Amino acid sequence: MPARDHKDIWTSDTVVELTGVSKTFRQRKTSSRWQDVGRNLLRPEWLEIHALKDVDLTIRRGEIVAYAGPNGAGKSTTVKLLAGMLAPTSGTVRALGMDPVRERVKYVGRIGVVYGQRTELWWDQPVSATFEWKRVVWDVPRNRYDRMVNYVKELLGLGEFFDQLARSLSLGQRMRCDLGLALIHEPEILFLDEPTIGVDVLAKRNLIQIVKDLNEDRNLTVMVTSHDMSELEQLAGRIVLIDKGRIAFDGDFNRLRREFSDQRRLMIETSEGLAPKLEGAELLTSESGRHEYRFDGSNVTIVDLLAQAGRQCEIVDVETHQADIDEVIADIYKRWQGGTVPDDPAAVKT
């Protein structure tokens, strides 16, 4: 693994800090009626969209932070603020001790950004041509570039298609190339926005492991957004949930389950075909004497459920496990749609 080659590394333990950050967009309201054409031109009406509302967020060096929320919650807006693509309406954004907008030229040379729905690869050119272009744009010295190219080629397995046309690559191969491009200038922070969208299971697993290895080997700080919660749970130790522009949770995945919903599964195999009726549990499937239930561990215990079942039939076997994180998150999002987001986000922060 090559050594880092930064002459001016920000040494503070806090590498990202958002304080009271709000972002409001103005959207022009228009009418499709022909009689409103004049009014639309002379007296336009504007709609204010509050993408972020008084967000406080701190990320420490070497953390992997999952940043998630429903569509339209403010995830992409936050990433764009931290990438220096947007300025906040109010509040302050600091990363690596800099203002990402006012010190953009210096700042972007210290971060890497990968968007899962967009690629930097030149479509009709070899992958190697895009890497060489990146070297010139970022003014990476040749010896440092050669060292990093060899590193990412080995790390990401790019050697077999490094000289192929970008349009001939699979989606998983393109994602590995985009990740390699983001690492060429040895960033201190890596922002990943839906990095595994559309890739197959094996490619997704490989990318997750690569990011974890980068974090461990190079102490790389990573902020990742995704709708795949199981992916985030494998990757990150900390998850920040945002909804309607506000931070609604900040902690680890175990605490997330405890705070919102201790959803669990119970599989009971009985000697009889009929499923026992269990108060406090929902029957999901019943086939050939095997019955699967869903229950909230914070409201009812396994001991109570088994006692209920034992009074109704003979139990042959029992299995229990936590519900998938995707299901837990889906329940949380459903609850938020009903308007039960905490008024005080600090109440659920660690």
Secondary structure, 3 states (H helix, E strand, C coil): CCCCCCCCCCCCCEEEEEEEEEEEEEEEECCCCHHHHHHHHHCCEEEEEEEEEEEEEEEECCCEEEEECCCCCCHHHHHHHHCCCCCCCEEEEEECCECCCCCHHHHHCCEEEEECCCCCCCCCCEHHHHHHHHHHHCCCCHHHHHHHHHHHHHHHCCHHHCCCEHHHCCHHHHHHHHHHHHHCCCCCEEEEECCCCCCCHHHHHHHHHHHHHHHHHHCCEEEEECCCHHHHHHHCCEEEEEECCEEEEEECHHHHHHHHCCEEEEEEEECCCCCCCCCCEEEEEEECCEEEEEEECCCCCHHHHHHHHHCCCCEEEEEEEECCHHHHHHHHHHHHHCCCCCCCHHHHEC
